[in-house]
Amino acid sequence: MGQGEFAASRGVIAAPADRTRKIGIAKWPKSDILEANPSLRRSGGPSFAKPEIQPTANSLANLMRTNPVKQALKAGRTVIGSEISRLRSPDIARLYARAGFDFVFIDMEHSAYSMESVADMITAARTGGIVPIVRVPQADYTLISRVLDQGAMGIMVPRVNTPEQVRDIISWMRYP
């Protein structure tokens, strides 16, 4: 049995002792984001209790996931990914994550994906630890904002021809 594999023997499932990263759930030993950000940790009591320290803009920014593909490209490193445009299953994104890809490119322009299918693929990619990038069918605020709301970490917009279109698209990606 390899480090990240599970084996079944007589109905008992054996797993490695340290399986936090091996199954792609979290990069931290504890997956609770509040454990990783002490400034947002709540005091004892019910979950709706007021935080001990009010969150600041800096501590909230730390909650945002960084985009490892963007960082690697800025550093001049190579990233590897593939496209999903035919099969409508989130399992494809999970397979890409298990294969070690850095990103998955979900094509809404040349496929018949519904927003629900794309949302499932985005979730599968993010929980698998790879970056979901979505190509929307056209430059439209509602499409761009919806895929970003679902957790896409990058978008591609086809048929952008003028600086005004670029300015509009950038403004749609920023929340007021």
C-alpha positions in Angstrom: 0.0 0.0 0.0 1.4 3.4 -1.1 1.5 6.4 1.2 -1.7 8.0 -0.2 -3.6 4.8 -0.9 -6.2 3.1 1.1 -6.5 -0.7 1.3 -9.5 -2.8 2.2 -8.8 -6.0 4.1 -11.6 -8.2 5.4 -14.0 -5.2 5.5 -11.6 -2.9 7.4 -10.2 0.2 5.7 -6.6 1.0 6.6 -5.3 4.5 6.1 -1.9 6.2 6.7 -1.7 7.9 10.1 -1.1 11.4 8.6 -3.6 11.7 5.8 -4.4 15.4 5.9 -2.6 16.3 2.6 -2.5 12.9 1.0 -6.2 12.9 0.3 -6.2 16.5 -0.8 -8.6 17.9 1.9 -6.4 20.5 3.4 -2.9 21.9 3.4 -2.8 22.5 7.1 -2.7 19.7 9.7 -6.0 21.1 10.9 -8.5 22.1 8.2 -10.4 24.6 10.4 -9.6 28.0 9.0 -10.1 29.6 12.3 -7.3 27.5 13.8 -5.0 28.9 11.1 -6.1 32.5 11.8 -5.9 33.2 15.6 -7.2 36.7 15.1 -10.6 35.3 14.1 -10.8 32.5 16.7 -13.8 32.7 18.9 -13.9 32.4 22.6 -15.5 29.4 24.2 -19.2 29.2 23.9 -21.7 29.0 21.1 -20.5 29.5 17.5 -22.5 32.7 17.3 -20.4 34.3 20.1 -18.7 37.5 19.3 -15.0 37.1 18.3 -12.4 38.0 20.9 -10.7 40.3 18.4 -12.6 42.0 15.7 -11.4 41.0 12.2 -9.3 43.6 10.4 -8.9 44.0 6.7 -5.5 42.3 6.9 -6.8 39.3 8.8 -9.7 38.9 6.4 -7.3 39.1 3.4 -5.4 36.2 5.0 -8.6 34.1 4.7 -8.6 34.5 1.0 -6.8 31.6 -0.7 -3.9 32.5 -2.8 -3.8 31.4 -6.4 -0.8 29.1 -6.7 -1.0 29.1 -10.5 -0.8 32.9 -10.7 2.1 32.9 -8.2 4.0 30.2 -10.2 3.5 32.0 -13.5 4.7 35.3 -11.9 7.8 33.5 -10.7 8.5 32.1 -14.2 7.6 28.5 -13.3 5.7 26.1 -15.5 2.2 25.0 -14.6 0.3 22.0 -15.9 -3.4 21.6 -16.4 -6.1 20.3 -18.7 -9.5 21.2 -20.0 -12.9 19.8 -19.2 -15.4 20.3 -22.1 -17.1 17.0 -22.8 -17.8 15.1 -19.6 -20.2 16.6 -17.1 -18.8 15.1 -14.0 -16.9 16.7 -11.1 -15.0 13.4 -10.9 -12.9 14.6 -13.8 -11.6 17.6 -11.7 -10.9 15.2 -8.9 -8.9 12.9 -11.2 -6.9 15.9 -12.5 -6.1 16.8 -8.9 -5.0 13.2 -8.1 -2.8 13.2 -11.2 -0.9 16.2 -9.8 -2.2 18.9 -12.2 -1.9 22.5 -11.1 -5.2 23.7 -12.7 -8.3 22.6 -14.5 -9.8 24.7 -17.3 -13.6 24.4 -17.4 -15.0 25.4 -20.8 -18.5 26.9 -20.7 -18.1 28.4 -24.2 -17.8 25.2 -26.2 -19.9 22.9 -24.0 -23.5 22.6 -22.8 -22.6 22.9 -19.0 -25.2 24.4 -16.7 -24.1 26.6 -13.9 -24.8 23.8 -11.5 -22.4 21.5 -13.3 -19.7 24.2 -13.4 -20.3 24.9 -9.6 -19.8 21.2 -8.8 -16.6 21.0 -10.9 -15.2 24.2 -9.2 -15.9 22.7 -5.8 -14.3 19.4 -6.7 -11.2 21.2 -8.1 -10.8 23.5 -5.0 -11.3 20.7 -2.5 -8.8 18.6 -4.5 -6.2 21.4 -4.3 -6.1 22.6 -7.9 -7.0 25.9 -9.4 -10.3 26.1 -11.3 -10.3 28.4 -14.3 -13.5 28.9 -16.2 -14.0 30.2 -19.7 -17.4 31.9 -19.9 -19.4 31.9 -23.1 -19.3 35.7 -23.5 -18.4 39.0 -21.8 -21.4 39.3 -19.6 -21.6 40.5 -16.0 -24.0 37.9 -14.8 -21.9 35.0 -16.1 -18.6 36.3 -14.8 -19.9 37.2 -11.3 -21.7 33.8 -11.0 -18.6 31.7 -11.7 -16.5 33.9 -9.4 -19.2 33.5 -6.7 -19.0 29.7 -7.1 -15.2 29.9 -6.4 -13.5 30.1 -9.8 -9.9 31.3 -9.2 -9.5 32.6 -12.8 -11.7 33.3 -15.8 -11.2 33.5 -19.5 -13.4 35.7 -21.6 -13.7 35.2 -25.4 -14.0 37.9 -28.1 -12.6 40.8 -26.1 -11.5 43.4 -28.7 -11.4 46.9 -27.2 -9.8 48.5 -24.1 -13.4 49.5 -23.0 -14.4 45.9 -22.9 -11.3 45.0 -20.8 -12.2 47.8 -18.3 -15.8 46.6 -18.0 -14.7 43.0 -17.4 -12.2 44.0 -14.8 -14.8 46.1 -13.0 -17.2 43.2 -13.0 -14.6 41.0 -11.2 -14.2 43.5 -8.3 -16.8 43.8 -5.6 -17.8 47.4 -4.7 
